[in-house]
Amino acid sequence: MSSYGELIQRLKIIQEDILQKFGVNDIFSNSKIYEILIADSLGHRLIPGHSGSRDAKAGPVEFEYKHFKELSKNHTWTFNDYSDATIEKLNNEGVEVIFAHVDDTLYPPVFDWYYPVSGPEMSIYLGNHTQAIKNHRKMINVSASQLEQRLSVSKSLVLPNTSPGPYSKQLHSLFETIAELEQQSGVEGLLTSNKIWELVVASRLNHLVNSEQGGRAGAHDALDADGNWYEYKVGVSTSWNFQDISETVLEKYYETESIICATVDKQEFNVISIISISPKLLVPELRRRLKAKAAAKTEVRRVTITLGKNALIDLGGTKLV
């Protein structure tokens, strides 16, 4: 069996190979793996980049991918932080939206069906159905029944590839490595959300990563040998976003020993720095900043507070790495 370090090195090599051959980097963030899986099955080529650009192209047509996984609690496709401008950008004959389903009850996961919708159709749909939405996040969920009934779109099945897709070799190696890493670490769902980077940080702190996502069992990210829980914030910069803050979220922070704010190098799979801060120090500051935002009376899409390394240290945070 390969060591933990060897498996992480293997993931790094796979990512470097995809970057060199296809120009796509940071494949373990923002569900990029599932975009690669979809593109491989449909014979598309990924467009480098994350938010702000289309996901893939085939000839003159560019594709935007939306997906949900069978094991997820939300079986709809989500448009987050939409605006009049982003809706209008879909109004282009050269754009198509792929609403994909990934069966992750199987391993490796399988992209098995989807609904294709033209950009102009989707632009009109969103323009009509977002007018009455009042949530500050500007978020709308689209279901399969809505696509079928309102847009008369039929489900398309994904046929097994008779020949390897452009990313098949890399995907095979990646899923094989992730399976071995999950078995060795005891952490399931390493391709979910930010879990792989939480594992990289936890290994530095001798913590155990919580495999659960959401719910009471998934309330926090990791725990130590003494059973103390920790909340993780992991990113590539030395500032961290505390999003969708509510009183419930703030009170949950008090259940933890500390909040871990880590900076990682996603190309090298290295931890650059870690700051630990007690919720007794952090929560009052978050509340203070929330009150200041409320007093400003400006419309906020998502309740977000950003704190940098210096601010955390000034509050009494401890630099661990």
Steps between C-alpha positions, in 0.01 A plus 500: 500500500627848412575745781291811560780716363531288186126526432503878539800516267308289248207746509743785444646324194151438355410867544828606336433265208153648442644852520777422253275322249176696532582828677265422790629549854371463858289199410408424863304822564154620397386155382747512211538121510135452406532754220792293367287186525213664308733639233670163458167321446369757252827548311526866602817695573517686829551874495773600750377705794224482761226753569440763236560276198319217327605151597564325169469524123452282193556674168335843510268411790588581861341311789409592854477199730265463793503172690371332809604166649262221593616493862456875547198628690410752231382333179472822305747718309593834651579837346683697771557876509328561168458851364334660199841494331565128558149412383546708187836333426312172453294660224737380230438237232854374556431407865336189642431405861549137603296396806685186605440217747794314653436162661743498792341190655748330266877530513643639292203736461312489172350785298188322377240752376442868431269765357642725226349851483599773256644818645221726366229268644670497839551876494128558442408243768724659763386848405138401555537286811747711698287815506308398811801367691585711804788303657813711534723228360327528161468121480257290300462122488388327182348151512468225241119531502526875431728439203264238361173685564599862442762458227390166349851362528554124494755311705804378306675182609878481496607193306812314613809619315602259227838674494681696774412868535764774510535480880436127556858407586534775761155431648577130540825575686332766711204290614732208576724724712209665682353157587829392653541831684146478645566147619829598663377824659154375599350811339221453246398751236843650434373638170218685677532874554831592668553161668834414337653826627357443846679165500829665402463747789378238748801278429724788605309542829445130575124553477239264360280642224124462540359320194145622559363800311234701681256386767590449863771244426655731243484815710878543510797407285754313713581375847813422701600196706324646806168535317517878456331634185644756258355713223726537194537792262737401219602718207791614286528851645567640846143618546192288564130548431239423764190466280128477565550592864201469728456483876466122467835479321670725753368297792624179336852647493492488882477121477855491361838518667612747234454614143790402275582746220745339259675604180595224257692477175260307279766428240753356743246357750685679779381685809644851499359634826246419771345738750287370786254729675261431786129558431497711818727746318360464148122500547476841675701654216277342236193632684655849518569503127152368421345786698716750311379356168139513616544863608632588153163385357651382173347203317718192553458190284673267742575583861878476484776623728860482378785487750868503412798347676596823679145555625488147644837545672390836641190331645719248681532225241804270514719421202556122498685478167 
